[in-house]
Amino acid sequence: MKNHLSVYIHYPFCKSKCPYCDFNSHVRDGVDHERFLSAYEKELEFFAKKIGPKKVTTIFFGGGTPSLMPIFLVEGILRKIAELWGMAENCEISLEANPTSSEASKFKALREIGINRLSLGIQALNDEDLKFLGREHSSKEAIATIEIAAKIFDNFSFDLIYARPKQTLNHWSEELRRAINFGTKHLSLYQLTIEKGTKFFTEFQQKKFTMPEENLSAEFYEMTNQITSGAGLELYEISNYSHKNFECRHNLTYWQGGDYLGVGAGAHSRVFLAGEEKKSAIVMLHEPLSWLKKVEEFGAGVQKLEKISAQELREEKILMGLRLREGISSEFFDKKKLLSLANQGLIEIEKDRVKIADQARLLTNSIIQKLI
């Protein structure tokens, strides 16, 4: 809905850089959190004037590692959002957390200040793979953190990375079933990918490890979908599974083409500014200190702001909407292309909606390219 707004807060700092990570994350000591709070507040105020009255329906603290944020920083940001726009009664407020004991000790305080959904970066449930993935926690810490989260949050999720080097289908099946037995209502399950600019990219080029063959990756994915579905965790987006009504509503805003404001270094926005007919695409400066200084000088750390054309908006709706199991309206597509892909078993057309066929989900990107 046009009067609804989702807000993403990017906290760019981590204790260490994971070898697979290509997100905007930085390792820094001695972060001046008072200064960062002032900058977050200032940027929120800047955009509140540009966007106008809205009702905030979801907030997501991502990173980086937002569970490293001091409580006063999270609380101050939430207070400012409530003051500027007001929050919907059922506002979903998520925060990403790492499963170390020091961060788990904050969970109760986070719940008390308004965080009502926790997303845990577990990634693996055995020590050998956690070490390979460059994670700072042990499997024992991961399990303890899940148990703590389950006692404090009705709504929590955790991430696992699979199709790892040397991982077999049997090993993944056992690990996934263990994960499901913790009782979470939501799981994000990602196949390991090798991204440019990461430590893994360099090591992979140097042949320090090998990745599963494409056929095996497809088997991993098919088995994952079968096991989760059998446990009542339905696939609702390529890598996300949930019980009914426990989907991540913030991420659904992205995938369904809703308005969202990104605040913080490297954050992205897609939002209608007040009085404008075209949606704006906004990107913040990537480097945290550069972003901070620009906010202090100008009120916002904007690197780029441009209007999205009708064609670009259409392509974005296709790109994001086809990630969802429910698909999107057929009005966006050429009917001949749809029939051709349907005849190949790549898409399904139901009434006025188009969705990727279950057996073709790993081909989503190439199918989207054909449709665009």
C-alpha positions as CSV (number, residue, x, y, z in Angstrom):
1,M,0.0,0.0,0.0
2,K,1.2,3.5,-0.9
3,N,0.9,4.9,2.7
4,H,3.1,2.0,4.0
5,L,6.9,2.2,4.4
6,S,9.5,-0.3,5.3
7,V,12.8,0.9,6.8
8,Y,16.2,-0.9,6.5
9,I,19.0,0.2,8.9
10,H,22.5,-0.8,7.8
11,Y,25.1,-1.4,10.5
12,P,28.3,-1.9,8.6
13,F,30.6,-3.4,11.2
14,C,31.7,-6.9,12.0
15,K,34.3,-8.6,14.2
16,S,35.8,-10.3,11.2
17,K,35.1,-10.6,7.5
18,C,33.7,-14.0,6.5
19,P,35.4,-15.5,3.4
20,Y,32.2,-15.9,1.4
21,C,30.7,-12.5,2.2
22,D,30.4,-9.7,-0.4
23,F,28.1,-7.5,1.6
24,N,29.1,-4.0,2.7
25,S,30.8,-5.0,6.0
26,H,33.9,-3.6,7.6
27,V,36.1,-4.6,10.5
28,R,36.7,-1.6,12.8
29,D,37.8,-1.1,16.4
30,G,36.6,1.8,18.5
31,V,33.4,2.7,16.6
32,D,31.9,6.0,17.9
33,H,28.4,4.8,18.4
34,E,27.1,8.1,19.8
35,R,28.2,9.8,16.6
36,F,26.6,7.1,14.5
37,L,23.3,7.4,16.4
38,S,23.3,11.1,15.6
39,A,23.9,10.3,11.9
40,Y,21.2,7.7,11.7
41,E,18.7,10.1,13.3
42,K,19.8,12.9,11.0
43,E,19.4,10.8,7.9
44,L,16.0,9.6,9.0
45,E,14.9,13.2,9.6
46,F,16.2,14.2,6.2
47,F,14.1,11.5,4.4
48,A,11.0,12.0,6.6
49,K,10.8,15.5,5.1
50,K,11.3,14.1,1.6
51,I,8.9,11.2,1.9
52,G,6.1,12.7,4.0
53,P,3.6,11.0,6.2
54,K,3.7,7.2,6.1
55,K,3.0,4.3,8.5
56,V,6.0,2.1,9.1
57,T,5.0,-1.5,8.8
58,T,8.5,-3.2,9.0
59,I,12.0,-2.3,10.2
60,F,15.0,-4.5,9.6
61,F,18.5,-4.0,11.2
62,G,21.0,-5.7,8.8
63,G,24.7,-5.6,8.2
64,G,27.4,-6.2,9.0
65,T,26.5,-7.5,12.4
66,P,23.7,-5.5,14.0
67,S,23.8,-7.5,17.2
68,L,27.1,-5.7,17.9
69,M,25.2,-2.5,18.2
70,P,24.8,-1.2,21.8
71,I,21.3,-1.2,23.0
72,F,21.1,2.6,23.2
73,L,21.8,2.8,19.5
74,V,19.0,0.4,18.5
75,E,16.6,2.0,20.9
76,G,17.5,5.5,19.7
77,I,16.9,4.6,16.1
78,L,13.5,2.9,16.9
79,R,12.5,6.0,18.9
80,K,13.3,8.3,16.0
81,I,11.4,6.2,13.5
82,A,8.3,6.2,15.8
83,E,8.6,9.9,16.3
84,L,8.9,10.7,12.5
85,W,6.3,8.4,11.0
86,G,4.6,6.2,13.7
87,M,4.6,2.4,13.6
88,A,1.8,0.1,12.6
89,E,0.4,-1.8,15.5
90,N,1.8,-5.1,14.2
91,C,5.1,-3.6,13.0
92,E,7.6,-6.3,12.3
93,I,11.0,-5.3,13.8
94,S,13.8,-7.7,12.8
95,L,17.5,-7.7,13.8
96,E,20.3,-9.9,12.5
97,A,22.4,-11.5,15.2
98,N,25.5,-13.7,15.4
99,P,25.4,-16.7,17.7
100,T,28.2,-15.8,20.2
101,S,27.5,-15.8,23.9
102,S,28.3,-12.0,24.2
103,E,25.7,-11.2,21.6
104,A,23.1,-13.7,22.9
105,S,23.4,-11.9,26.3
106,K,21.6,-8.9,24.6
107,F,18.6,-10.8,23.4
108,K,16.3,-10.0,26.4
109,A,17.2,-6.3,26.3
110,L,16.6,-6.2,22.5
111,R,13.2,-7.8,23.0
112,E,12.3,-5.3,25.7
113,I,13.1,-2.3,23.5
114,G,10.9,-3.5,20.6
115,I,12.8,-6.1,18.5
116,N,10.2,-8.8,17.9
117,R,11.9,-10.9,15.2
118,L,15.5,-12.2,15.4
119,S,17.5,-13.6,12.4
120,L,20.4,-15.7,13.5
121,G,23.5,-16.3,11.3
122,I,24.1,-19.9,12.3
123,Q,25.3,-21.1,8.8
124,A,26.3,-24.6,9.9
125,L,25.8,-27.0,12.8
126,N,29.2,-28.6,12.9
127,D,32.6,-27.2,13.9
128,E,34.6,-28.3,10.8
129,D,32.3,-26.4,8.4
130,L,32.0,-23.4,10.7
131,K,35.7,-23.1,10.7
132,F,35.8,-23.4,6.9
133,L,33.1,-20.7,6.6
134,G,35.2,-18.4,8.8
135,R,32.6,-18.2,11.6
136,E,33.6,-17.1,15.1
137,H,31.1,-19.3,16.9
138,S,31.2,-23.1,17.6
139,S,28.3,-25.5,17.0
140,K,27.8,-25.6,20.8
141,E,27.4,-21.8,20.9
142,A,25.1,-22.0,17.9
143,I,22.8,-24.5,19.6
144,A,22.8,-22.6,22.9
145,T,22.0,-19.3,21.0
146,I,19.0,-20.9,19.2
147,E,17.7,-22.2,22.5
148,I,18.0,-18.7,24.1
149,A,16.3,-17.1,21.2
150,A,13.4,-19.6,21.3
151,K,12.7,-18.7,24.9
152,I,12.7,-14.9,24.3
153,F,11.3,-14.5,20.8
154,D,8.0,-16.0,19.4
155,N,9.3,-15.2,15.9
156,F,12.9,-16.1,15.1
157,S,14.7,-17.4,12.1
158,F,18.2,-18.7,11.3
159,D,20.3,-19.1,8.2
160,L,22.2,-22.1,7.1
161,I,24.6,-22.4,4.1
162,Y,24.6,-25.7,2.3
163,A,26.1,-27.4,-0.9
164,R,29.4,-26.8,0.8
165,P,32.6,-28.4,-0.4
166,K,32.8,-32.1,0.5
167,Q,29.2,-32.0,1.9
168,T,27.1,-35.0,0.9
169,L,23.3,-35.2,0.6
170,N,23.1,-37.5,3.6
171,H,25.1,-35.0,5.8
172,W,22.9,-32.1,4.7
173,S,19.8,-34.1,5.3
174,E,20.8,-34.9,8.9
175,E,21.9,-31.3,9.5
176,L,18.7,-29.8,8.1
177,R,16.5,-32.2,10.1
178,R,18.4,-31.2,13.3
179,A,17.8,-27.6,12.5
180,I,14.1,-28.1,12.0
181,N,13.8,-29.9,15.3
182,F,14.7,-26.7,17.1
183,G,11.2,-25.5,16.3
184,T,11.9,-22.3,14.4
185,K,9.0,-21.0,12.3
186,H,11.3,-19.7,9.6
187,L,14.5,-20.8,7.9
188,S,16.7,-19.1,5.3
189,L,18.7,-21.8,3.4
190,Y,21.3,-20.6,0.9
191,Q,23.6,-22.7,-1.4
192,L,27.2,-21.5,-1.0
193,T,28.1,-19.3,-3.9
194,I,31.5,-17.9,-4.8
195,E,31.4,-14.1,-5.2
196,K,34.0,-11.9,-6.8
197,G,36.0,-9.8,-4.3
198,T,35.8,-12.4,-1.5
199,K,38.5,-14.6,0.1
200,F,36.7,-17.7,-1.2
201,F,36.9,-16.4,-4.8
202,T,40.7,-16.1,-4.6
203,E,41.0,-19.5,-2.9
204,F,38.6,-21.1,-5.5
205,Q,40.7,-19.7,-8.3
206,Q,43.8,-21.2,-6.7
207,K,41.9,-24.5,-6.6
208,K,42.2,-24.8,-2.8
209,F,38.7,-26.3,-2.7
210,T,36.1,-27.5,-5.2
211,M,32.4,-26.8,-5.4
212,P,29.6,-29.4,-6.0
213,E,28.7,-30.1,-9.6
214,E,25.6,-28.4,-11.0
215,N,23.6,-31.7,-11.0
216,L,24.4,-32.3,-7.3
217,S,23.4,-28.7,-6.5
218,A,20.0,-29.4,-8.0
219,E,19.7,-32.6,-5.9
220,F,20.6,-30.6,-2.8
221,Y,17.8,-28.0,-3.6
222,E,15.2,-30.6,-4.4
223,M,15.9,-32.6,-1.2
224,T,15.9,-29.3,0.9
225,N,12.4,-28.5,-0.4
226,Q,11.1,-31.9,0.3
227,I,12.4,-32.0,3.9
228,T,11.2,-28.5,4.8
229,S,7.8,-29.0,3.2
230,G,7.4,-32.3,5.2
231,A,8.0,-30.3,8.3
232,G,5.4,-27.6,7.5
233,L,8.0,-25.1,6.4
234,E,6.8,-24.0,3.0
235,L,9.1,-22.5,0.4
236,Y,7.8,-18.9,-0.3
237,E,10.9,-17.5,-1.9
238,I,13.8,-19.2,-3.6
239,S,15.8,-19.6,-0.3
240,N,13.2,-18.9,2.4
241,Y,10.9,-21.3,4.1
242,S,8.3,-20.6,6.8
243,H,5.2,-21.8,8.6
244,K,2.0,-19.9,7.6
245,N,2.1,-16.2,8.7
246,F,5.8,-16.4,9.7
247,E,7.1,-15.1,6.4
248,C,9.6,-12.2,6.7
249,R,7.3,-9.3,5.9
250,H,10.2,-6.9,5.5
251,N,11.7,-9.0,2.7
252,L,8.3,-9.4,1.1
253,T,8.2,-5.6,0.8
254,Y,11.3,-5.9,-1.5
255,W,10.0,-8.8,-3.5
256,Q,6.4,-7.4,-3.9
257,G,7.7,-3.9,-5.0
258,G,6.7,-2.0,-1.9
259,D,8.2,1.3,-0.7
260,Y,11.4,0.9,1.4
261,L,13.9,3.4,2.8
262,G,17.5,2.3,3.4
263,V,19.5,4.2,6.0
264,G,23.2,3.8,6.7
265,A,26.4,3.2,4.6
266,G,25.7,1.4,1.4
267,A,21.9,1.1,2.0
268,H,19.5,1.1,-1.0
269,S,16.0,2.6,-1.2
270,R,13.1,2.3,-3.6
271,V,10.5,4.8,-2.5
272,F,8.1,7.4,-3.7
273,L,9.1,10.9,-2.6
274,A,6.3,13.3,-1.6
275,G,4.5,14.8,-4.6
276,E,6.4,12.7,-7.2
277,E,4.8,10.2,-9.7
278,K,8.0,8.2,-10.3
279,K,9.6,6.0,-7.7
280,S,13.2,7.0,-6.7
281,A,16.2,4.7,-6.5
282,I,18.6,5.9,-3.8
283,V,22.0,4.5,-2.9
284,M,24.1,5.7,0.1
285,L,27.8,6.1,0.1
286,H,29.5,2.7,0.7
287,E,32.3,3.5,3.0
288,P,31.1,4.1,6.6
289,L,33.3,7.1,7.5
290,S,32.5,8.8,4.1
291,W,28.8,8.2,4.7
292,L,29.1,9.6,8.2
293,K,30.8,12.8,7.2
294,K,28.4,13.5,4.4
295,V,25.4,13.0,6.7
296,E,26.9,15.4,9.2
297,E,27.5,18.0,6.5
298,F,24.4,17.6,4.3
299,G,21.8,15.6,6.3
300,A,22.1,12.4,4.2
301,G,24.9,10.3,2.8
302,V,23.5,10.0,-0.7
303,Q,25.8,8.7,-3.4
304,K,23.1,8.5,-6.1
305,L,19.4,9.4,-6.5
306,E,17.5,8.8,-9.7
307,K,14.0,8.3,-10.9
308,I,13.0,4.8,-12.0
309,S,11.5,4.6,-15.5
310,A,8.4,2.6,-16.3
311,Q,10.5,0.0,-18.1
312,E,13.0,-0.3,-15.2
313,L,10.1,-0.6,-12.7
314,R,8.6,-3.4,-14.8
315,E,11.9,-5.2,-15.0
316,E,12.4,-4.9,-11.2
317,K,8.9,-6.2,-10.5
318,I,9.6,-9.3,-12.7
319,L,13.1,-9.8,-11.2
320,M,11.8,-9.6,-7.6
321,G,8.3,-11.0,-8.1
322,L,9.3,-14.2,-9.8
323,R,11.5,-15.1,-6.8
324,L,8.2,-15.7,-4.9
325,R,6.4,-18.9,-5.0
326,E,3.1,-17.0,-5.6
327,G,4.6,-15.4,-8.7
328,I,3.3,-12.1,-10.2
329,S,0.6,-10.9,-12.5
330,S,0.7,-12.1,-16.1
331,E,0.0,-8.5,-17.3
332,F,3.8,-7.8,-17.3
333,F,4.6,-10.4,-20.0
334,D,4.4,-11.1,-23.7
335,K,1.9,-13.9,-24.0
336,K,4.0,-15.8,-26.7
337,K,7.0,-15.9,-24.4
338,L,4.9,-17.2,-21.5
339,L,3.4,-20.0,-23.6
340,S,6.8,-21.0,-24.9
341,L,8.3,-21.3,-21.4
342,A,5.2,-23.0,-20.1
343,N,5.5,-25.6,-22.8
344,Q,9.1,-26.2,-21.7
345,G,7.9,-26.8,-18.1
346,L,9.8,-23.8,-16.8
347,I,6.8,-21.7,-15.7
348,E,3.3,-22.2,-14.6
349,I,0.3,-20.0,-15.5
350,E,-2.6,-20.0,-13.1
351,K,-5.5,-17.7,-13.8
352,D,-3.7,-14.3,-14.1
353,R,-0.5,-15.2,-12.3
354,V,2.9,-16.5,-13.6
355,K,5.3,-18.4,-11.4
356,I,8.4,-20.4,-11.8
357,A,7.8,-24.2,-11.9
358,D,9.1,-25.9,-8.8
359,Q,11.4,-28.1,-10.8
360,A,12.9,-25.0,-12.5
361,R,13.6,-22.8,-9.5
362,L,17.4,-23.1,-9.8
363,L,17.0,-21.7,-13.3
364,T,15.1,-18.6,-12.1
365,N,17.7,-16.1,-13.2
366,S,17.9,-17.4,-16.8
367,I,14.1,-17.7,-17.0
368,I,13.8,-14.0,-15.9
369,Q,16.3,-13.0,-18.6
370,K,14.2,-14.6,-21.2
371,L,11.1,-12.9,-20.0
372,I,12.7,-9.5,-19.7
